[in-house]
Amino acid sequence: MIILGVETSCDETAVSIVRNGKEVFSNIVFSQIDIHKYNGGVIPEIASRNHVEKILYVFQDAIIKSSIKIKDIDYVAVTKTPGLIGSLIVGIVAAHTFAYVNDIKIIDIDHIDGHIYANYIEHELKYPLLALVVSGGHTELRITYDGYEFVKLGETLDDAVGECYDKVGRVLGLPYPGGIYVDKIAIKGNINRYKLPLVYLEKDSFNFSFSGLKSAVINLINKTKQNNEEVVVEDLAASFQYSAISVLTTKTIECAKKYKVKQIVLAGGVAANSELRKQIVEKGSKLEDCEIIYPSMKYCTDNAAMIAVAAFFKLKQIK
């Protein structure tokens, strides 16, 4: 089964062609990071306009580099939700137009499902499977017993962890996107210089809250400056990252124990975070009969290969 995937939920214009959810023939991504970094974040209108400008070229590039003939494509898959409405519409219109003109069936895909299924490209999935979805817009724990239907066990009650990272990066004076740079400098920092809260919420809850941690960082910076002291950016980044990741990984492991899962998968842009990968492996090593996997860096951030893979699973379910 050869599927062409289309992803435009935020600020990446992406098209990919994948066979049987495993063999990636092409995976073209036009990133708008350099465009949005001057504004310190994604501006929806600008993102939409850039999708319009680039979508045709990304389609062409993906098809040419795949060496696959259009007549051999079985399905077109496109991200329908969630995302920025203007950005989504560009991808949906382009995908439906391509499918209509070439008489190819089309299928709509959930963006979060795509991030989870990105793991299948390089790994085999085992069930029950627990997915920790972490990105700029999402922080969720989802479980599946068959690979088709996901049940949400927990989610953030306020800021997504990736959003929190970017906001903390901004107040620390780091470039956009802040999360990447927080991770880079945190490696050099001392986590013991600054004490930040570990927000676990009520007992037995698998929900998350990061707004308090973000506020604690801002208040600490303001207090330090009022005392005419210098903020050691590397140390504060390290303390923040340790607090955020500790909560994520501890809750994930507790959830894995409760539901006796066979596999934990990381999904989303924050799955590329070095501290998250380190902590989840260390804590997960104590679990019995439970494997931990995560995608290569290129499949962590938004891409269209993951949408094609999600479509492969969805179509197997329908059939």
C-alpha positions, 0 to 999 in steps of 0.5 A, a space after each residue: 500500500 503506497 500512501 502520499 501524506 500531507 501535513 500543514 497543521 502549523 508551520 511546516 509544509 510537508 509531503 511524504 510517500 510511504 509504502 506499508 507504513 515502513 518504507 519512506 520513499 520521500 519525506 520533504 519538509 519546508 520549515 518556517 522556523 527562520 521566518 517566525 524566529 523574528 517574531 518569537 513565535 508562529 503567527 498563523 496568518 504568516 504561516 498560512 501564506 507560506 504554506 500557500 507559496 510552498 505547497 506545490 513545490 513540496 508536492 513536486 519535490 516529494 513525488 520526484 524524489 520518491 521515484 514513484 509514479 502517481 498512478 501507483 499511489 493508493 491513497 492520499 492522507 492529510 492532517 485534518 485536526 488539530 492545528 491552526 485552521 488556516 494552515 490546515 485548510 491549505 493542506 486539506 485543499 491541496 490534498 483533496 485537489 491532488 486526489 481528485 485530479 488523479 482519481 485517488 482515494 483520500 483519508 483524513 488523519 489526526 495529527 496526534 495519531 501521526 506523531 504516535 505512529 511515527 515510531 512504527 517506521 523504525 520499530 515494531 509496536 507492542 500492545 498494550 502501548 502507552 504513548 507520551 505525546 509531548 509537543 508545543 501544543 499537546 501533552 497527553 498520555 494515551 493507551 491503545 490495546 490494539 493499535 487502532 483505538 486510543 484512550 486518553 488517560 491524562 493531559 495538560 490542564 494548562 500549558 503544553 510542555 513544549 509551549 512552556 519550554 518556548 516561553 521559558 526560553 523567551 524569558 531567558 533571552 534564548 532564540 526561537 524556538 526556545 525549547 531546543 536552546 533550553 535543552 542545549 544549555 541545560 546540559 551545561 547547567 547545575 540543577 541544584 542552584 535554583 529550586 523549582 516546583 515539581 507539580 504532580 497534582 492530586 494522587 493517582 492523576 495522570 494529568 499535568 500542569 506546567 503554568 505554575 512551573 513557568 510562573 516560578 521561573 519568571 518570578 525567580 528571574 524577577 526576584 533575582 534582578 530586584 536583588 541586583 544578582 545575575 541569573 545564571 541562565 544555564 543553571 536556571 535552564 537545567 533546573 527548569 528542565 529537570 522539574 518539567 521532565 521529572 514530572 513527565 517521566 514519573 507520571 508516565 512510568 506510574 501509568 505504565 505500571 498501573 496499566 501493565 503496558 508492553 511498550 512506552 513510546 515517545 511522540 511529538 517534537 519534545 520527544 527529541 529532548 535529550 533529558 526526556 530520553 535519558 530519564 524515561 530510559 533510566 526510570 523505565 529500565 526498572 519496569 518488567 517486560 516493557 520496552 521504551 522506544 522513540 523516533 529518530 529526530 527527523 520523525 519527532 517534529 512535524 512531518 508527512 511520513 507520520 501522517 502516511 503511517 497513521 493512514 496505513 493503520 487506519 486503513 487496516 482497521 477499516 478493512 
